[in-house]
Amino acid sequence: MKKFIFAAAAMLILSSCAVSEESIPPDIDNSESYSQEKEHFFTEDSDDYIPLNFTNQHGLWLPYMDFENYMHGKSEEEYRDAVKKILTDAKSDDINTIYFHVHPNGDAYYDSEIFPKGIFYDGDYDPLEIMLEIAHSMGISVHAWLNPYRLQTIDQANELSDDFIVKKWLNEGCPMVKEVNGRYYLDPSYSEVTELICQAADEILGKYDVDGIHIDDYFYPASDEEFDREEFAKSQSSDLAQWRRDNINSMVKGLYDTVKSHGKRLKFGVSPQGNIDTDYNKQYADVKLWSGEDGYADYIVPQIYYGFKNATLPFESTLHQWETLTENSDVSLIIGLAEYKLGKADQWAGAAGENEWIDDPDIIKKQVELVNSSSADGYAFYR
């Protein structure tokens, strides 16, 4: 159900990320108590939607790469049937939260006035609206999943209409867009970029009854000093790594504030990759700050995609590292688990762990059990 018609145009990209504060009733986060009847997600006296979120989150990522199978070239009825099957299977696996990939490459798998349609979105229906309708009827929470900085490939961008703000930036040679290995990325150092990302969330939150906004681990697109040498020089900062972390922090803080400006019950979550050192020093993702202080994220989902025998990052000790980051904060810790690795060799795990995902078919079950016995607040599967 759409709350109101979003009237933003490209010129609004340079406006503030925040919107006016609304009157917020007391927070309700333990959504296991919610009825699964759709009408119970609305207040009795109005059609204001009450976000559906769970104290103990059991998540599932629905990535855009799979849209080719059940969205591209499909009728609305075929898409609906596929979504029902996906969510029914998820529900049977005790999944209560979906991260639906709505903005993976500077595009939109929803009705957007800011971004072009995604390459697998060719129907005359609204995939996000249908996902929300079916999921909410089943008592499943839906968080809109965004990749903030990643854009189209060079070839894809050449086919875009000149009406879109990123294409205008490209045409005008603006430094906010840069090419890395054949794909364009937004440069995190520009305030215009942070504002555009916040506008993406603002548009979704204004049009749809999503339960939250979710971003994953595509932060700085390059660690090479040449990527933003000029911008760093103009900043007069002395520490490149900290300056880059500050840029990402501004985006994460901006998204958090944008989400909360639409309702305090809405959730904002971040899913960094599982190696804390790499997050901090290679992607410039300040997971220590986001996990330990209020105002950056409601929940964090580290992708601990490692086996118990991984030579560098064994699952159990890595889990404990993330527990330490969140132990004195109100940020919920959800552990990302790699179901997609089952039955496959892991060439990066070292000799002892290379075949663990083949030799131990119960590895995910064991990881779930360990997560459930830890201080974490849930888990999420990438399949």
N, C-alpha and C positions, 0 to 999 in steps of 0.2 A: 504494500500500500504506500503510495507516494504521499509525503507529508505536504509538499507544496512544489510549485514549479520553480526550478532553479533558473534564474535569469542572467547568470554571469556571462560575459563575453570576454574576448581575449584581452581587452583593455583593462579588465579587473585584475589581471595577473600581478600588476604592480601595487595593488592595494594590500591592506593589512590582512594577515592570516586569520585574525580573530573575528568572530561575529558577536552580536550582542548577547549578553547573558540572559538566560531564561530562568523562570522560577522552577526550582528543582525540589521534588519531594524527597523524603528520606531514602537513602540508598538501600536497595534490596539486591544482594549479590548471590544468595543461596537459592539458585533457580530450580533446584530439584523439587522445590515446593510448588512450582508452577503447574497449572493444569496444561495438558497438551492440546486442549481446544484452543484454536487460533484466537477466538474473541477474547480470551483471558489474557492476551498480551497487550490489551488496551485498557485504559482507565474507564471506570464506569460512567463518568460524566463527560468524556470527550473521546476523540479518536487519537489522542496522544499515545504513541507507542512506548511501551515499557521494554527496554532492551532485555533480552534473554541471555544471561550469562551464568556460569557455574563456578562455584567455589573450588571444586575439583574438576579440572578441565581435562577431557579426553579428546584430543584434537586430531584432525586429518587435513592435510594439504590436498587441494584439488588444483594442480598446476595447469597452465595454459597449453603445455605440450600435448596434453590428452584431449584438448578441445577438438582437435582434428577428427578424433574418433566419434565423438557424440554431439558436436555442435556444427562443425563445418559441413555445409551441404544438407543439413537436416531440417525437416519441417518443424514447426512448433510442437506438434504432437510427438514426433520422434524424439525431440530434445526433452520434452516433459517425461516421456517414458524412461529415457536414459537417466535423467536426474532422479526419478523415483527409485530406479534400481540401485543407483549409487548410494543414495541416502538410506534406503532400506537395508542394504548390506552393511553400511556404516553403523546404523542403529543396532544391528544384530551383533556387531563387534564392540558395543558399548561406547561408540563415539557420540559425544554430545556437542561438539564444536567443529565447524567447518571453516577453513581458511580458503576462500574462493578467489582465484587469481583474476582480478578485474583490471589490473593496470600493470602488465608485465614489461612492455617495451615502448613506453611513451604513447601507449594506445589505450583503448577502452573496450571492455566487454560489458558495456552498459550504455545507456543513453547519455552521451556527453556532448557538450558544446565547446569543450576545450581541446579534446584529443580525437584523433581519427579512430575508426573501428579497427579492432585487432584483425589479423590476417585470417583467423578462423571464424570470424563473426560476419556471416553473410546472410543471415535470416532477417525477416521483418518483425521479429519478436524481440523481447528484452530478456536476455539470459539471466541477468542478475535478479530482475523482478521475479522471474519464475523460480529461480533457486531459493529466494527468500520465501516465497509463497509456500513451496512444498516443504522446505526445511522447518519453517515455523509451525506448519500444521502437524509436524512430527515431533515438535519439542526440541529441535536442534538449533543451536546458535550459529549465526553466520557472521564471520568477520571478513571484510573486504580486504584482500591481500594486494599490496602495492609494491612494485620495485621503484624506488624513488628516482634513481639517476639513469638507469639503463634505457636507451632509446632504440630506434630502428637501425638496421644495417644501412650502409650507404645506398645499396640498390633499392631497398624499401623506401628510404627517405626520398629518393628521386621521384617516386611515384605519388608522393603525398600532395594533397591540395595545398596551395599557397595560403589558404585561409587559416591554417593552424599556427599557433604561436611559435612552436619549435621550428617549423618550416620557415617562418618569417625570420627567425633568428639566423637560420642557416643561410637564407638568401641575402641577408644583410651583413653576413660575416661576423656576427656577434660572437664574442669569446665565451659566452655561456655554454656553447655546445662544442665538444671536441671529439675527434675521431681516435679510437683506439682499436687497432687490429680489425679494421673493416666495419666497426660498429660505432655509432655515435653515443656519447654519454653527456649528461649535464655536469658542469663543473661545480662542485659543492661550495666553492669559495664565494659565489655571487649571491647576494640577497635576492635577486630576481628569481634565481633557481629555487631557493627555499620557499619563496612566495608562490611559485608555480606548483610545487609539490603540495603545499598547504591548500591551494585552490583545488587540486585534485581531490583531496580528502573532503574539503568543504562541499564540493559539488555532489559527491556521493552521499554524504551525510544529509545534505539538503533535500535530495530526491528520494532516498531509499531508507527503509527501516532496517538498516544493518545494525548488528549488535556491537560492532567494534571495527577498528582499522588495524591492519597487521602489515608489517614490513619485514623483509628478510635480509639476507647477508650481502646484498650488492651495495657496498658503500663506496669508498674511493676506487675508481676504475683503474688506477695505476699508482704504483709507488715511486716511479721514476721522477726525479726532481724536475725534469723538463716539462712534465704535464702541466704544472702551474707555476713555473719559475717567475713569470712576470707578475702574476697576482701576489705571490709571496713577497716579492721585492717591494711592491707597492704597499703591502700591509705594514711594513717596517717591523714585523715580528722577527724574533731571533731564533725561534725553535720551530722548524718546519713541521715536525711530527705533531707537536702540541697545537700549532695553528690549524692543521688539518683536522685534528680531533675537535677543536673548537667549532670548526665549520659544520662538521657532522652533528655535533651537539646542538647547534642552532636549529638544524632541520628537525631533529628528533624532538626537541623542546617545542618547536613550532607545531609539529603534528599533534603532539600531546595536547597542547593548548587549543588547537582547532577542534579536536575530538571533544574535549571537555566543554567547549563553548556551545556545543549542540546538546549536551546532557551529561550530567555527572555519572550517570549509570553506564554510559557507553565506555567501552574498554579500548585501550591502545596497547598493542604488544609488538615486541621486536624479537626477531629470530636470527641472532648472529650464528656464525659457524662455531664449532665447539672448542677450538683452540684459543684460549684467552689471550695468550701472547701474540698470536697472529692477528686476532681481532684488534688488539691495542696498537701494535707496532707496524702492521702491514696494511690493514684496511682502515686504520685510524678510527675504529669504533670503540668508544669509551664505555665498554660494558661494565667497568667497575663503577662508574658514575651512574649509569642507567639502572644498575641492579641495586645500588646502595642508597640512592637519594630519591626523595619524592619529586614528582613533577616531570619525569621523563618517560616513564612507562608504568602501566598497571601490571604487566606480566612480561617475562622474558623467556624465550624458548631456544636455548642453545642446542644446536644440532650436534648432539653427541653421537655421531655416526661411526662409532668405534666398537670393536669387539673387546671382550675381556682380556684377550691376549695381545692386543695391539702393543707394539714395542715402544711407541712414543707416547701414546695417549690412551692407556687402558681405561675401559669404560668406568669402572668403579671409582678410581682415583680422580678421573675427570669430573664425574658427578659430584664428588665431595668438594672439588675446587669451586664449582658453581654454587653449591650449598653455602660455602663460606662467604661468597660475594653477596648473597641475599639474606644471610641469617639475621641481620639487625635492621632489616627494612620491611616495608609493606609491599614490596614488589613480589608478585607470585612467580614461582619458578616452575616452568613446565619443561619437561625433558623431551627433546626431539629424538626420535628413534628411526633407524634406517631399515625399514622392512624391505626396501628395494634391493638390499645386499644379500638377502637370503638366497642360498644356493649358488653364490658367486664367489670367485676368488677375490681377495682384497690385496692387491699388489703393493699397497702402501703400508701394510700392517706389520711388516717384518716377517721373518721366517716362521716364527711360532704362530703368528696370527693370520697368515695368508689364506689358509684354508678353513679357518674357524667357522665362517658363515656357510660353508659346505658341510663340514663335519658335525656341526651342532645345529640341527633344525629347530631346537628349542631356545636358541639364543635370545630371540625377542621376548619370549615368555619369561625368561630369567631376568632380562633387563627390566621388564614391567614390574616383576615382583620386587626387584631391588629399589626401583623408583617408589613403589608403594610403601616400602618400609623406610624410606628416607624422609627428609623434611620437604621434599618437592611437593607441589600442589597438583601434579598431574603429568601427563605425557601426550605426545603427538606423533603420529605416524607419517612418514613420507614413503609412499609405495611406488 
